Amino acid sequence: MPPRLLEVTDVTVVGGGPAGAASAIRLAQLGHRVVLVERAERGRPHVGESLPPTVLPLLQTLGVGERVEAARFLRPRGAIVQWDGVLRDVRDDARDEPGFQVDRGRFDALLLDAACACGVTLLQPVAAAEPQRDGGAWTVPLRDRRVVRSRVVVDARGRRSMAGSQPATVALYAYWRDVNHIDPRTRVEASRDAWYWGAPLPDGPFNATVFIDAARCAGLPRAQRALLYRELLAESTLLRKLLNESSPDEVQVCDASVRTESEPAPDGLLRVGEAAFTIDALSSQGVQAALRSGIQAAVCAHTMLQRPSSAALAHRFHAEQATRTARHHAQLAQGFYAAAARHHGSAFWQARVDAGIAPRVTTESRAWPALDAMLTVDSRVRWTCVPALDGEWIALRDAIDHPSLDGPAIDAVALADPSCRAAAAVEPHPWRRACLCAAREAVASGARWPGRVVKRRRLCRLEFLAAFAVARRDALDRAPLPRASAL
Ligand SMILES: Cc1cc2nc3c(=O)[nH]c(=O)nc-3n(C[C@H](O)[C@H](O)[C@H](O)COP(=O)(O)OP(=O)(O)OC[C@H]3O[C@@H](n4cnc5c(N)ncnc54)[C@H](O)[C@@H]3O)c2cc1C
């Protein structure tokens, strides 16, 4: 029987997790027709329940911040951590917003409802088969024989097998009932050959997860897997006592390896969220990274559809952002692996340290413009040109690069501009705040950079000064927010 054409649309989004929903919402906000295909029933249970407060600006960009805040998810501040033998009570700054502990079924459904409210056509539950190139367009066959045709496809199908240098890791987890806890905060603990994550969830259950080498439970029948899970939990200091009196639902297993897609995506196909890269669950930032990548991909698709001459630029931006984000999170995780390796001295942690991190994206250098006499530049600072978010588009932007940055520092410009709606979608850099403060102070104190770039765009001055501050990273190390005049 021939397939039945369902709909011709601008963009097909395959997968309705946070990455797919974010892409669909942002694309609809930008005026595009979107079909989103999700194979699971509404309210699909899922891991990934702890969201840091920094997720809020992204939710606000999508117009769902208030709805998430009103959804009665838990709002813990900080975490209880025992990583290198010392018990730490990590408290967030009381002035900051707390994070969330969500029920992912409800959270994901809330995002899909918001997508529908923006005009997205949601097909659920129906599985999509592999997207196929069809002339200048894409077709996505659905398992029920229907077909969606569009110019761009956003692949948001979540985890699948990808190559990577980090050891294969799995998570064994279960939801425990009647856990007697007073403190709603997340518990994180490292042991010799595993690490633990536990947190209460809205409406009662407690998720206790153990992360181990995949080889330890490969091929184990269900009953033995449950036994291994219980044995591992019995070795945990933070979770053992807490779970003593209660009982778990079925023990489940899922892949938790750190991976990045290395195959370049074909034209018109954008992989987002865990379809593009997976980060260590340690950071609890997977959902945030998925939302950000979904929002960025929407701007890329918008550029491809409305400015075909910039399509290649949008593709390049999308690929570079995935590499950069994965690298940024790998760097953060390395610090934790190294601390655990020092304390526990085991092969489990050493293998994760030894796997290292991927090299950074390289950029082409441009000639320096004339500089203000009062400024000196670190010889490793380079002026370059990269594809970047520019409001609702991907466009070529001037940027500053330096080995101590994750990549070219275009983001300082985007973030410094309050009118840039996409600013929240830019990956935060740990040095950005310090750099911006230093840059702002320098500008306020009259520093000038009278080059042609400044005439073209006021904010380039900030960008340059931010890079200048980064170049003096040693000084920033000693005093986190120095006066620019002291640099
Ligand atoms: C053990 C573990 C713990 C974690 N803990 C945290 C945490 O505390 N905090 C955090 O932020 N992140 C955490 N993460 C990461 C987080 O779960 C993911 O980063 C996040 O879910 C990624 O979102 P996504 O939209 O890319 O993919 P997903 O959430 O996996 O969504 C993919 C969607 O695509 C659908 N789909 C797949 N194939 C098809 C198809 N063929 N047709 C149609 N639909 C399809 C699926 O049904 C699914 O709804 C954790 C991950 C693991 C493994």
PDBQT file of the ligand as one rigid body, heavy atoms in Angstrom, charges set to zero:
ROOT
HETATM    1  C1  LIG A 501      20.610   8.517  34.257  1.00  0.00    +0.000 C 
HETATM    2  C2  LIG A 501      20.464   9.905  33.743  1.00  0.00    +0.000 A 
HETATM    3  C3  LIG A 501      20.198  10.932  34.609  1.00  0.00    +0.000 A 
HETATM    4  C4  LIG A 501      20.049  12.235  34.139  1.00  0.00    +0.000 A 
HETATM    5  N1  LIG A 501      19.798  13.233  35.020  1.00  0.00    +0.000 NA
HETATM    6  C5  LIG A 501      19.646  14.491  34.577  1.00  0.00    +0.000 A 
HETATM    7  C6  LIG A 501      19.317  15.540  35.470  1.00  0.00    +0.000 A 
HETATM    8  O1  LIG A 501      19.203  15.349  36.680  1.00  0.00    +0.000 OA
HETATM    9  N2  LIG A 501      19.126  16.785  34.954  1.00  0.00    +0.000 N 
HETATM   10  C7  LIG A 501      19.216  17.033  33.618  1.00  0.00    +0.000 A 
HETATM   11  O2  LIG A 501      19.035  18.173  33.199  1.00  0.00    +0.000 OA
HETATM   12  N3  LIG A 501      19.505  16.047  32.746  1.00  0.00    +0.000 NA
HETATM   13  C8  LIG A 501      19.717  14.799  33.197  1.00  0.00    +0.000 A 
HETATM   14  N4  LIG A 501      19.963  13.801  32.295  1.00  0.00    +0.000 N 
HETATM   15  C9  LIG A 501      19.994  14.120  30.868  1.00  0.00    +0.000 C 
HETATM   16  C10 LIG A 501      18.565  14.358  30.320  1.00  0.00    +0.000 C 
HETATM   17  O3  LIG A 501      17.760  13.251  30.581  1.00  0.00    +0.000 OA
HETATM   18  C11 LIG A 501      18.657  14.609  28.834  1.00  0.00    +0.000 C 
HETATM   19  O4  LIG A 501      19.694  15.541  28.593  1.00  0.00    +0.000 OA
HETATM   20  C12 LIG A 501      17.386  15.173  28.205  1.00  0.00    +0.000 C 
HETATM   21  O5  LIG A 501      16.302  14.325  28.419  1.00  0.00    +0.000 OA
HETATM   22  C13 LIG A 501      17.640  15.325  26.703  1.00  0.00    +0.000 C 
HETATM   23  O6  LIG A 501      16.512  15.821  26.075  1.00  0.00    +0.000 OA
HETATM   24  P1  LIG A 501      16.231  15.495  24.526  1.00  0.00    +0.000 P 
HETATM   25  O7  LIG A 501      15.004  16.241  24.177  1.00  0.00    +0.000 OA
HETATM   26  O8  LIG A 501      17.448  15.689  23.748  1.00  0.00    +0.000 OA
HETATM   27  O9  LIG A 501      15.972  13.924  24.496  1.00  0.00    +0.000 OA
HETATM   28  P2  LIG A 501      14.824  13.075  25.194  1.00  0.00    +0.000 P 
HETATM   29  O10 LIG A 501      14.370  13.702  26.456  1.00  0.00    +0.000 OA
HETATM   30  O11 LIG A 501      15.327  11.685  25.268  1.00  0.00    +0.000 OA
HETATM   31  O12 LIG A 501      13.626  13.155  24.165  1.00  0.00    +0.000 OA
HETATM   32  C14 LIG A 501      13.655  12.437  22.951  1.00  0.00    +0.000 C 
HETATM   33  C15 LIG A 501      12.203  12.212  22.508  1.00  0.00    +0.000 C 
HETATM   34  O13 LIG A 501      12.188  11.675  21.198  1.00  0.00    +0.000 OA
HETATM   35  C16 LIG A 501      11.185  10.685  21.125  1.00  0.00    +0.000 C 
HETATM   36  N5  LIG A 501      11.525   9.803  20.012  1.00  0.00    +0.000 N 
HETATM   37  C17 LIG A 501      12.614   8.987  19.899  1.00  0.00    +0.000 A 
HETATM   38  N6  LIG A 501      12.609   8.341  18.731  1.00  0.00    +0.000 NA
HETATM   39  C18 LIG A 501      11.496   8.763  18.070  1.00  0.00    +0.000 A 
HETATM   40  C19 LIG A 501      10.939   8.449  16.815  1.00  0.00    +0.000 A 
HETATM   41  N7  LIG A 501      11.518   7.559  16.000  1.00  0.00    +0.000 N 
HETATM   42  N8  LIG A 501       9.785   9.052  16.442  1.00  0.00    +0.000 NA
HETATM   43  C20 LIG A 501       9.185   9.939  17.258  1.00  0.00    +0.000 A 
HETATM   44  N9  LIG A 501       9.665  10.269  18.483  1.00  0.00    +0.000 NA
HETATM   45  C21 LIG A 501      10.809   9.692  18.875  1.00  0.00    +0.000 A 
HETATM   46  C22 LIG A 501      11.234  10.012  22.479  1.00  0.00    +0.000 C 
HETATM   47  O14 LIG A 501      10.029   9.333  22.782  1.00  0.00    +0.000 OA
HETATM   48  C23 LIG A 501      11.467  11.214  23.383  1.00  0.00    +0.000 C 
HETATM   49  O15 LIG A 501      10.273  11.791  23.853  1.00  0.00    +0.000 OA
HETATM   50  C24 LIG A 501      20.161  12.496  32.750  1.00  0.00    +0.000 A 
HETATM   51  C25 LIG A 501      20.422  11.451  31.861  1.00  0.00    +0.000 A 
HETATM   52  C26 LIG A 501      20.605  10.179  32.356  1.00  0.00    +0.000 A 
HETATM   53  C27 LIG A 501      20.903   9.064  31.382  1.00  0.00    +0.000 C 
ENDROOT
TORSDOF 0
